[in-house]
Amino acid sequence: MSSFIVEDKGGSFESTPSGMHLARCYRIIDLGTQKSEYMGVSKLLHKIMLGWEIHGVNDDGTPLKMLDGRPFAMFKNYTKSWADKANLRADLQSWRGKPFTQEEMRRFDLKNILGAWCMLNVIEKTGTDTKMYVNVAGVSPVPAVIKNAGLPTAINPNEMFTLDEPDMVMFQSFSDNLKKKIMSSPQWEKLQGKATPQTASKAPSFQDDEDIPF
């Protein structure tokens, strides 16, 4: 699997129940440069998406799963940036429980978070279209008491899609909306006539004996 470096420079589906959930990062997707608007100002920003599988139980003790038996999944888009107020930096530092050093931020490989466990704070929020959505409001380390009890078995394979070396097998598994978003990026346009199908690849499951997950 290739590296994915951070340098210092809607749909209809079953919703994850709100609350604090044990989760594992299993997917990283390069969305390319996307148009973003904030307070009436438009910017072109490089975006990525992180995906987590949710592990937990309902109030009656049964496993928290969708109707077809698969685990719920949560996704969050980030600007690929180490800026002081960047959500990616804030969530990764909260997740690992300590800030990054300047040396670590110089070239941090996002591949390191594949397979890493965390606690996801999932909340309900009303969108601009007045519909109710669930969002990732926070990411934090897994408490020692949960680690010591034993983490559950991973379900989804670890996957990473980058526009430098696109895995076209993985791309075909994306939803139509996600494909459309990626295909709207200038990075995708440059790939036309150059990208060749690649076999699906998996990162090794995350194993770490230390308290910091990455």
Buried (B, 14 or more C-beta within 10 A) or exposed (E): BEEBBBEBEEEEEEBBBBEBBBBBBBBBBBBBBBEEEEEEEEEEBBBBBBBBBBBBEEEEEEEBBBEEEEBBBBEBBBBBBBEEEBBBBBBBEBBBEEEBEEEEBEEBEBBBBBBBBBBBBBEEEEEEEEEEEBBBBBBBBBEEEBEEEEEBEBBBBBBBBBBEBBBBEBBEEBEEEBBEBBEBBEBBEEBEEEBEEBEEBEBEEBEEEEEEBB
